[in-house]
Amino acid sequence: MRGPTVLITGASDGIGAAGARILAQAGCEVVVIGRSTTKTHAVATAIGGVALTVDFTDLHDVRRLAADLLVRYPRIDVLVNNAGGIMGARQVTGDGHERTFQVNHLAPFLLTTLLLDRLMESRASVIATSSAANRAFGHVDLDDLDAEQGYQARKAYGDAKLENILFTKELHRRYHQRGISSAAFHPGNVATNFSHEASSPFRFIYHSPLRRLLRTPEKGCDTMVWLATTRPGVDWTSGEYYVRRRVARANPQANDAELARLLWDRSEQMVRNN
């Protein structure tokens, strides 16, 4: 008997790869989704999973991935939107969006909404990897989602991680009664390569001897795995933000229902134009 089908983006390294390994050991059918063909296939081969590649800086490629997933998987039990990271200098993608915003928020927003019907049919859980940066640096400005005014790498990252939580809450509001459960979580400060392109203090911390003070990917993925393998409404509450398996306080903007609704609407308009 096949176990639950779990899709994990950003699963070629870090907490995504660690989570994929643990979930495969638990009997899940894991789809390893990453940007690097070599690394993605290596992880998938090691766990007996399926490898699919995607470039989140290209929304057309996200559409291709979604179409492929819909053909391959008549049921999707869990979607983990884990891909993301902090970038360096401001860059605009071929789709015309600031890269941090697109990779961390807009691309996973598009992927999730393209899979909505299948996720509802499957009564799926949608899990977003956020960060404590949502509180430390985040402040969403709907009139400057592409960070054209006074760009700072850590601010763009904090905004995107806050947007992940707003998306989680709005996904719950719109679709929980139709079968989808959603949650966001902070993995802690984990020793991964997520900040390898950054020029901020994040890069110094994650790529120096201080790295040994950080959590391992296996510990960082614990809440992800817990959310993916337990029951929403029984073990956890849909629409919430978690740290170490407990509901946690997020940026005050995360509780702004009107902001969450408007961010969804703006995001929908943006992806419709690409």
Secondary structure, 3 states (H helix, E strand, C coil): CCCCEEEEECCCCHHHHHHHHHHHHCCCEEEEEECCHHHHHHHHHHHCCEEEECCCCCHHHHHHHHHHHHHHCCCCCEEEECCCCCCCCCCECCCCCEHHHHHHHHHHHHHHHHCHHHHHHHCCEEEEECCCHHHHCCCCCHHHCCCCCCCCHHHHHHHHHHHHHHHHHHHHHHHHHHCCEEEEEECCCECCCCCCCCCCHHHHHHCCHHHHHCECHHHHCHHHHHHHHCCECCCECCCEEEECCEECCCCHHHHCHHHHHHHHHHHHHHHHCC
